[in-house]
Amino acid sequence: MGLSKKDLSRKKANIRARMAELEAKARLDPARKNRAVHDELDLLRKKLAEE
């Protein structure tokens, strides 16, 4: 069974909110010393692009 429109929009909103948090952290780390933040941000961007 698939997700409803409301569930899909909530899922996208959660991804966007998490991306906003990570983008703030990524801006403070331009040398990419904290690789996990940048990797998760890239992963979330891919997920959002798929939907």
C-alpha positions in Angstrom: 0.0 0.0 0.0 1.4 3.4 -0.9 1.7 6.6 1.0 -1.1 9.2 1.0 -0.6 12.7 -0.3 -0.5 14.0 3.2 2.2 11.4 4.2 4.3 12.3 1.2 4.1 16.0 1.8 5.0 15.4 5.5 8.0 13.3 4.5 9.3 15.9 2.1 8.8 18.6 4.7 10.8 16.6 7.2 13.6 16.1 4.6 13.7 19.8 3.9 13.8 20.7 7.6 16.7 18.3 8.2 18.5 19.7 5.1 18.2 23.3 6.5 19.8 22.1 9.7 22.6 20.4 7.9 23.2 23.3 5.5 23.9 25.6 8.4 26.4 23.1 9.8 28.0 22.6 6.3 28.5 26.3 5.8 30.5 26.5 9.0 32.7 23.6 7.8 33.9 24.6 4.3 37.0 22.4 4.6 34.7 19.3 4.9 36.4 18.1 8.1 33.1 16.8 9.4 32.5 14.5 6.5 29.3 12.9 7.9 27.4 16.2 7.7 28.3 16.6 4.1 27.5 13.0 3.2 24.1 13.1 4.9 23.3 16.4 3.1 24.1 14.9 -0.2 22.0 11.8 0.5 19.0 14.0 1.5 19.3 16.0 -1.7 19.2 12.8 -3.7 16.1 11.6 -1.9 14.3 14.8 -2.4 15.2 14.9 -6.1 13.8 11.3 -6.5 10.4 12.2 -5.2 
